[in-house]
Amino acid sequence: MTGEYQHSLDNKGRLFIPAKLRDELGEVFFLTLSMDRCLCAYSAESWQALSEKVNAMPYVKQRKMRPLFAYAARCELDAQGRALIPQNLRDYAGFEKNVTVVGCNNHAELWSSELWSEVYAVETTPENIAAVMEELDF
């Protein structure tokens, strides 16, 4: 998934999912916590792959994955392309009103626009871009 999209939560906590990402996420997708202060959205297929990977782990390691599943939400798009973001996930990510949706390879990230501005400022420096390109052997 790629791109950056700015949207606002409505008064019911619903977020418009951009059409380009809706095609990749599907009508039903899964939303969970991230190690960053954002949420990760996975298509049903990507979520299944993640679940299978966790199932293959020893039980002790599976227990470490508990927060990803305990706080996950199955989201369905309404006719207007909106998904309800549960209150506990909105609280975790610090969502007030403005949300930035960012494509991130096999998933999308949902950020408080204020927090995303800070991350964006750090990640888009020429030095950081050069380091990323070096990691990719460019």
GUVO-85554 format. One record per residue (C-alpha): z, x, y. Coordinates in steps of 0.02 Angstrom, whole numbers, padded with zeros to 5 digits, always signed. Layout:
BEGIN
ZXY
...
This chain:
BEGIN
+00000+00000+00000
-00041+00062+00173
-00022+00015+00355
+00112-00030+00479
+00140-00209+00538
+00258-00284+00667
+00330-00457+00637
+00482-00561+00681
+00603-00656+00572
+00604-00841+00609
+00767-00936+00635
+00778-00971+00447
+00763-00786+00399
+00582-00796+00344
+00462-00652+00372
+00273-00663+00382
+00196-00544+00255
+00033-00468+00319
-00122-00530+00226
-00172-00354+00171
-00002-00330+00089
+00005-00507+00019
-00149-00465-00083
-00061-00315-00159
+00114-00388-00174
+00056-00553-00245
+00126-00728-00222
+00289-00675-00305
+00366-00505-00271
+00535-00421-00282
+00639-00357-00138
+00783-00234-00158
+00887-00102-00073
+00822+00069-00028
+00913+00234-00010
+00859+00224+00171
+00924+00082+00279
+00775-00028+00235
+00714-00143+00098
+00581-00107-00032
+00456-00240-00088
+00374-00221-00259
+00237-00324-00338
+00286-00409-00501
+00187-00276-00595
+00272-00130-00505
+00442-00213-00530
+00407-00231-00716
+00360-00046-00726
+00521+00000-00636
+00622-00109-00755
+00540-00030-00906
+00577+00144-00839
+00761+00096-00816
+00767+00019-00990
+00709+00184-01063
+00855+00278-00983
+01019+00312-01072
+01149+00178-01033
+01251+00293-00921
+01100+00321-00809
+01054+00136-00814
+01224+00095-00737
+01176+00199-00584
+01030+00080-00557
+01146-00071-00545
+01130-00094-00354
+00940-00102-00365
+00952-00252-00482
+01113-00333-00422
+01046-00351-00246
+00864-00383-00291
+00783-00547-00241
+00631-00632-00314
+00529-00687-00164
+00392-00816-00159
+00270-00840-00017
+00258-01009+00065
+00094-01088+00122
+00101-00990+00286
+00123-00821+00200
+00309-00807+00238
+00449-00752+00123
+00632-00793+00142
+00734-00633+00157
+00909-00667+00087
+01051-00646+00210
+01136-00505+00112
+00975-00403+00116
+00948-00439+00301
+01125-00378+00333
+01100-00219+00231
+00941-00174+00325
+01012-00223+00495
+00879-00354+00529
+00907-00447+00692
+00736-00512+00741
+00597-00383+00739
+00544-00309+00573
+00417-00173+00538
+00328-00182+00371
+00263-00014+00311
+00148+00020+00165
+00222+00156+00056
+00103+00191-00090
+00159+00078-00235
+00275-00030-00129
+00307-00087+00049
+00460-00052+00154
+00537-00176+00274
+00629-00095+00419
+00725-00154+00569
+00598-00112+00704
+00731-00019+00801
+00775+00092+00652
+00591+00116+00609
+00559+00183+00785
+00686+00320+00753
+00614+00364+00582
+00436+00360+00650
+00482+00481+00789
+00547+00608+00664
+00415+00585+00529
+00262+00595+00641
+00296+00765+00720
+00157+00893+00691
+00282+01000+00596
+00328+00861+00476
+00147+00812+00448
+00107+00995+00410
+00251+01001+00285
+00187+00843+00201
+00012+00913+00189
+00082+01074+00115
+00175+00973-00018
+00009+00894-00064
-00076+01066-00070
-00196+01025+00072
